[in-house]
Amino acid sequence: MANKNGGFIGTDGLDAPDSPTGVTVSGGIDGVASISFTAPTDTGTSDITGFVATSSNGVGATGTSSPISVTGLTLGTAATFRAYAVNAYGTSAASDATNSITPAASRGAWSGGDNASNQRVNTIDYISISTTGNASDFGDTSTAHNQGAAASSSTRGVIQLGDTNAGRTNVLEYVTIASTGNTTDFGDTSQIRSGIAANANSTIGIFYGGTTGQATARMDSITIASTGNASNFGSATVANSYCANGVCSSGTRGVFAHGETNVMDYITFASLGEASDFGDSTVSTYGSAAVSSNTRGSICRG
């Protein structure tokens, strides 16, 4: 029995159970992780009464079987997990550690736009996607803006401001999604433009099309986790403007609905290059919006 070789000592450490095996972790959204394991076959000299799961940063929970839900994890801080078996005589040695996960918030956020008085605003609002309710104030962008776009991972959102009261801009700003606060400068895109669209997977953000005064086919890319100016990714199949956020992503491929036309393009995030034709939507519009899973996208034409 493992407890005879360094297990924790309870009333009688020699009678404590072996460690759980096959310990894995999943989840992490909103600071909640699920720890799964297989109970030991050697339970010591008494039946197992429960299990304990602990994180590497000191948060734990108990349960009577697998899995155990550990709550209250710090968002944005990586953690591994171990499990222990408990009986009337003591606690087992720790299991092997799981792989590392970084808890993230299930948040949605948006910024800018025009208010009821047709004035641009710099407000950022956010919601918790896993609950219902009104939006809350997140912070502000550096200036009022509209016709921008945002690319995000589970930890950071990067906003291209678009039109400001001083005119079009190429400024990129970012927020950390798990915490509230004002934006920080990220860098610049290659063109001063508005009416732009953005698409992203967990690492790469693409800013696409828009108008510089005339429609552009330019695509820029950023690495979301690091700051700096955008790089040229390639070009759309046609110049387009006012494409807004008619975009869908599977994590490996991004699909864009052009503005003022029914053309749809796609790109592969992992490889720089020109966009390819995806197909056509049923109508030609601008100012689209879209939602997607990793297998299907739905575009609401504007």
FIDORO-711908 format. One record per residue (C-alpha): residue in three letters; x, y, z. Coordinates in Angstrom, 2 decimals, always signed. Layout:
BEGIN
  res        x        y        z
  ala        X        Y        Z
...
//
This chain:
BEGIN
  res        x        y        z
  met    +0.00    +0.00    +0.00
  ala    +1.31    +3.44    -0.91
  asn    +0.36    +4.85    +2.50
  lys    +3.03    +2.65    +4.10
  asn    +5.65    +4.62    +2.15
  gly    +5.07    +8.21    +3.06
  gly    +1.29    +8.56    +3.15
  phe    -0.24   +11.15    +5.48
  ile    -0.58    +9.88    +9.03
  gly    -4.11    +9.78   +10.44
  thr    -5.14    +7.70   +13.45
  asp    -3.12    +4.88   +11.91
  gly    -1.32    +5.75    +8.69
  leu    -0.67    +2.09    +7.87
  asp    -4.42    +1.58    +7.52
  ala    -5.08    +4.59    +5.25
  pro    -6.08    +3.96    +1.61
  asp    -3.95    +4.13    -1.52
  ser    -4.02    +7.25    -3.72
  pro    -6.62    +7.79    -6.46
  thr    -5.36    +7.15    -9.99
  gly    -6.09    +8.53   -13.46
  val    -6.69   +12.04   -12.15
  thr    -7.72   +14.58   -14.82
  val    -9.11   +18.11   -14.85
  ser   -11.61   +19.82   -17.15
  gly   -13.49   +23.10   -17.21
  gly   -12.08   +26.21   -15.57
  ile   -14.80   +28.57   -16.80
  asp   -15.75   +31.16   -14.17
  gly   -13.18   +29.66   -11.79
  val   -14.80   +26.20   -11.58
  ala   -12.88   +23.01   -12.44
  ser   -14.02   +19.37   -12.46
  ile   -11.54   +16.82   -11.08
  ser   -12.12   +13.22   -12.22
  phe   -10.31   +10.15   -10.88
  thr   -10.48    +6.41   -10.26
  ala   -10.84    +5.31    -6.66
  pro    -8.03    +3.08    -5.34
  thr    -8.65    -0.66    -5.18
  asp    -6.70    -0.91    -1.91
  thr    -8.81    +1.00    +0.60
  gly    -6.75    +0.16    +3.68
  thr    -8.43    -1.51    +6.63
  ser   -11.57    +0.62    +6.42
  asp   -13.94    +1.68    +3.67
  ile   -13.22    +4.99    +1.95
  thr   -15.39    +7.75    +3.41
  gly   -14.58   +10.49    +0.91
  phe   -12.12   +12.18    -1.41
  val   -10.32   +15.52    -1.48
  ala    -9.23   +17.48    -4.57
  thr    -6.81   +20.39    -4.20
  ser    -5.29   +22.91    -6.60
  ser    -1.62   +23.90    -6.70
  asn    -2.60   +27.37    -5.48
  gly    -4.38   +26.16    -2.38
  val    -8.06   +25.86    -3.32
  gly    -9.76   +22.56    -2.56
  ala   -13.04   +20.67    -2.23
  thr   -14.33   +17.34    -0.91
  gly   -16.73   +14.75    -2.32
  thr   -17.85   +11.17    -1.96
  ser   -17.08   +10.13    -5.55
  ser   -15.61   +11.29    -8.86
  pro   -15.80   +13.97   -10.15
  ile   -15.26   +16.69    -7.55
  ser   -16.04   +20.32    -8.44
  val   -13.44   +22.83    -7.22
  thr   -14.74   +26.41    -7.17
  gly   -13.21   +29.80    -6.37
  leu   -10.15   +29.42    -8.61
  thr    -8.34   +32.62    -9.52
  leu    -9.16   +33.66   -13.10
  gly    -6.09   +33.92   -15.30
  thr    -3.85   +31.93   -12.90
  ala    -2.72   +28.48   -14.05
  ala    -3.21   +25.54   -11.68
  thr    -2.71   +21.78   -11.47
  phe    -4.72   +19.43    -9.26
  arg    -4.21   +16.34    -7.06
  ala    -6.67   +13.98    -5.42
  tyr    -6.61   +12.11    -2.10
  ala    -8.67    +9.25    -0.65
  val    -9.83    +9.31    +2.97
  asn   -11.00    +6.57    +5.37
  ala   -11.47    +6.35    +9.14
  tyr    -7.73    +5.83    +9.66
  gly    -6.28    +8.63    +7.59
  thr    -5.63   +10.22    +4.22
  ser    -3.72    +8.73    +1.31
  ala    -0.64   +10.16    -0.27
  ala    -1.31   +12.64    -3.06
  ser    -2.12   +11.39    -6.53
  asp    -0.05   +12.41    -9.52
  ala    -0.73   +15.98   -10.63
  thr    -3.06   +16.75   -13.51
  asn    -2.15   +18.86   -16.50
  ser    -2.34   +22.63   -16.00
  ile    -5.42   +24.71   -16.81
  thr    -5.92   +28.47   -16.65
  pro    -9.40   +29.42   -15.39
  ala   -11.19   +32.03   -17.51
  ala   -14.35   +34.11   -17.28
  ser   -17.41   +33.29   -19.40
  arg   -17.80   +36.94   -20.28
  gly   -18.99   +38.85   -23.29
  ala   -18.03   +42.50   -23.75
  trp   -18.64   +45.25   -26.31
  ser   -17.57   +48.85   -26.69
  gly   -18.27   +52.07   -28.53
  gly   -21.09   +52.82   -30.95
  asp   -23.54   +55.74   -31.08
  asn   -25.94   +56.63   -28.26
  ala   -29.54   +57.83   -28.62
  ser   -28.27   +61.35   -29.34
  asn   -26.12   +60.13   -32.25
  gln   -22.94   +60.73   -30.27
  arg   -20.07   +58.25   -30.17
  val   -19.33   +56.72   -26.78
  asn   -16.26   +55.11   -25.19
  thr   -18.15   +52.83   -22.80
  ile   -17.32   +49.12   -22.47
  asp   -20.10   +46.90   -21.07
  tyr   -19.89   +43.25   -20.13
  ile   -22.12   +40.33   -19.23
  ser   -21.58   +36.94   -17.63
  ile   -22.65   +34.53   -20.36
  ser   -23.47   +31.73   -17.93
  thr   -26.17   +33.83   -16.21
  thr   -28.89   +36.25   -17.28
  gly   -29.24   +39.90   -16.33
  asn   -28.34   +43.43   -17.36
  ala   -24.88   +44.38   -18.54
  ser   -22.37   +45.96   -16.15
  asp   -19.79   +48.68   -16.72
  phe   -16.37   +47.24   -17.60
  gly   -14.43   +50.46   -18.21
  asp   -13.72   +52.80   -21.11
  thr   -11.73   +52.92   -24.32
  ser    -9.32   +55.88   -24.64
  thr   -11.76   +57.80   -26.83
  ala   -15.33   +57.63   -28.12
  his   -15.61   +55.53   -31.27
  asn   -17.83   +53.55   -33.63
  gln   -17.50   +51.26   -36.66
  gly   -14.60   +49.41   -35.04
  ala   -14.17   +45.70   -34.36
  ala   -12.71   +43.37   -31.73
  ala   -10.74   +40.13   -31.77
  ser   -10.48   +38.09   -28.58
  ser    -9.16   +34.97   -26.91
  ser   -10.49   +33.60   -23.61
  thr    -8.17   +35.96   -21.71
  arg    -7.78   +39.18   -23.75
  gly    -9.89   +41.31   -26.08
  val    -8.27   +43.62   -28.68
  ile   -10.33   +46.49   -30.11
  gln    -9.68   +48.39   -33.35
  leu   -11.38   +51.73   -32.66
  gly   -12.54   +52.68   -36.18
  asp   -14.12   +56.15   -36.36
  thr   -13.43   +58.60   -33.52
  asn   -14.45   +62.23   -33.04
  ala   -11.05   +63.14   -34.50
  gly   -11.59   +60.93   -37.56
  arg   -10.68   +57.38   -38.58
  thr    -7.86   +55.71   -36.70
  asn    -5.64   +52.61   -36.84
  val    -5.30   +52.36   -33.04
  leu    -5.61   +48.99   -31.28
  glu    -6.42   +48.82   -27.55
  tyr    -6.92   +45.80   -25.28
  val    -8.59   +44.65   -22.08
  thr    -8.06   +41.60   -19.87
  ile   -11.44   +39.86   -19.92
  ala   -11.26   +38.37   -16.40
  ser   -10.81   +41.81   -14.80
  thr   -12.57   +45.13   -15.36
  gly   -10.84   +48.40   -16.23
  asn   -10.00   +50.82   -19.02
  thr    -8.23   +49.75   -22.20
  thr    -4.45   +49.75   -22.68
  asp    -2.63   +50.56   -25.92
  phe    -1.88   +47.42   -27.95
  gly    -0.38   +48.84   -31.16
  asp    -1.65   +49.87   -34.60
  thr    -3.09   +48.24   -37.69
  ser    -1.49   +49.00   -41.06
  gln    -4.27   +51.29   -42.31
  ile    -6.39   +54.09   -40.86
  arg    -9.88   +52.77   -41.54
  ser   -13.37   +52.10   -40.17
  gly   -16.27   +49.78   -40.97
  ile   -13.82   +46.96   -40.30
  ala   -14.48   +43.33   -39.27
  ala   -12.43   +41.14   -36.93
  asn   -12.13   +37.39   -36.45
  ala   -10.03   +35.30   -34.06
  asn    -9.15   +31.91   -32.68
  ser    -7.43   +31.39   -29.31
  thr    -4.13   +32.93   -30.45
  ile    -4.52   +34.97   -33.64
  gly    -6.72   +37.97   -34.40
  ile    -7.50   +39.14   -37.95
  phe    -8.74   +42.65   -38.84
  tyr   -10.37   +42.63   -42.23
  gly   -11.55   +45.06   -44.88
  gly   -13.26   +48.36   -44.08
  thr   -12.91   +51.79   -45.59
  thr   -10.01   +54.22   -45.71
  gly   -12.23   +56.60   -47.65
  gln   -12.60   +53.85   -50.19
  ala   -13.08   +50.12   -49.69
  thr    -9.98   +48.05   -48.92
  ala    -9.15   +44.34   -49.24
  arg    -6.41   +44.50   -46.60
  met    -6.19   +41.89   -43.82
  asp    -3.94   +42.43   -40.78
  ser    -3.04   +39.89   -38.09
  ile    -1.98   +40.10   -34.45
  thr    -0.90   +37.64   -31.78
  ile    -3.50   +38.35   -29.10
  ala    -1.31   +37.43   -26.13
  ser    +1.44   +39.93   -27.01
  thr    +1.27   +43.63   -27.82
  gly    +2.64   +45.25   -30.98
  asn    +1.64   +46.50   -34.39
  ala    -0.38   +44.29   -36.71
  ser    +1.27   +42.45   -39.62
  asn    +0.00   +41.90   -43.14
  phe    -1.96   +38.64   -43.34
  gly    -3.06   +38.84   -46.97
  ser    -5.99   +40.24   -48.92
  ala    -9.69   +39.50   -49.31
  thr   -10.92   +38.36   -52.72
  val   -12.49   +41.81   -53.27
  ala   -12.25   +45.20   -51.58
  asn   -15.12   +45.64   -49.13
  ser   -16.37   +48.10   -46.56
  tyr   -18.94   +48.17   -43.76
  cys   -18.58   +44.45   -43.22
  ala   -19.03   +45.01   -39.45
  asn   -18.88   +41.68   -37.58
  gly   -20.44   +39.25   -40.01
  val   -17.77   +36.72   -39.06
  cys   -17.71   +33.07   -37.97
  ser   -14.83   +31.01   -36.56
  ser   -14.20   +27.31   -35.98
  gly   -10.84   +27.90   -34.31
  thr    -8.98   +26.76   -37.44
  arg   -10.92   +28.67   -40.13
  gly   -12.46   +32.13   -40.17
  val   -15.34   +33.11   -42.49
  phe   -16.14   +36.75   -43.36
  ala   -19.29   +38.13   -44.97
  his   -18.35   +41.11   -47.14
  gly   -20.20   +44.38   -46.77
  glu   -22.25   +45.82   -49.65
  thr   -22.12   +42.46   -51.47
  asn   -23.16   +38.84   -50.91
  val   -19.61   +37.45   -51.16
  met   -18.19   +35.35   -48.31
  asp   -14.46   +34.68   -47.91
  tyr   -12.53   +32.36   -45.61
  ile    -9.02   +32.21   -44.21
  thr    -7.02   +29.57   -42.33
  phe    -5.67   +31.13   -39.14
  ala    -2.48   +29.06   -38.99
  ser    -1.22   +30.11   -42.44
  leu    -0.67   +33.60   -43.80
  gly    -2.12   +34.17   -47.23
  glu    -4.90   +35.44   -49.42
  ala    -8.52   +34.79   -48.54
  ser   -10.41   +32.23   -50.60
  asp   -13.99   +32.30   -51.82
  phe   -16.35   +30.45   -49.46
  gly   -19.63   +31.02   -51.31
  asp   -22.42   +33.59   -51.37
  ser   -25.07   +34.63   -48.90
  thr   -28.66   +34.87   -50.10
  val   -28.75   +38.69   -50.09
  ser   -26.32   +41.57   -50.57
  thr   -26.19   +43.91   -47.54
  tyr   -23.81   +45.64   -45.14
  gly   -23.60   +45.88   -41.35
  ser   -24.01   +42.14   -40.77
  ala   -23.79   +40.23   -37.49
  ala   -23.00   +36.56   -36.95
  val   -22.75   +33.76   -34.38
  ser   -21.02   +30.40   -34.67
  ser   -19.99   +27.19   -32.99
  asn   -16.92   +25.29   -34.15
  thr   -18.98   +23.57   -36.84
  arg   -21.72   +25.94   -38.04
  gly   -22.06   +29.72   -38.49
  ser   -25.21   +31.83   -38.85
  ile   -24.99   +35.29   -40.45
  cys   -27.72   +37.88   -39.96
  arg   -27.44   +40.27   -42.89
  gly   -27.81   +43.98   -42.10
//
